[in-house]
């Protein structure tokens, strides 16, 4: 190899290294993430419910009941939130092959009982299920405070799960899982109603909440979008 060829090869190598360094400085650790996926695949994340209880709802094929509750202050502004969230969470669990009580049966029972239930033991007595998931939303809004033209979703609540047992012939629900749930979307800056209508944004945000809640109960890949 002549000196000219050696110099040309050396310059090309330096250029490639420099390009990689610039790319790394711009994208942070994304190159490492991409390389990791190329060599090891997209890792599967074990859901919090399984981590804490050692129960796999998919493998064990246990039947689950999902109920959602919100305070009156939310229901007066968004009357269908309970049922919308019930439908969306149920859909995601069923999509992952978790056996879930039909939302129509749950809604009918709730309607027959004034739309409320006193405690989970009452649910355990009235439904043939192995576990009860309670989505309790304490606060929910999709509008930016003091900015009628801006949209940003915020929600807070608790996600609980109960295992149904028969004690002296009477069904009881024992709490086995409880986590705090907090959501804000988008986190960086709100969305203008000129970009997206309030109705479309609210639906999109509710879908996002359902995805996040669902992931408490089924495994997912680290790269799966929300």
Protein Blocks (a to p, Z undefined) as FASTA:
>chain_A
ZZklmmmmmmmmmmmmmmmmmmmmmnommmmmmmmmmmnopaddddfklmmnopafklno
pacdddddddfklmmmmmmlmmmmmmmmmmmmmmnopacddfklmmmmmmmnoopafbfk
lmmmmpccfbdcddddfbdcfbdehiakbccddddddddddddddeehiacdddfbdcdd
dddddfkbccdfklpcfklmmmmmmmmmmmmmmmmmcccdfklcZZ
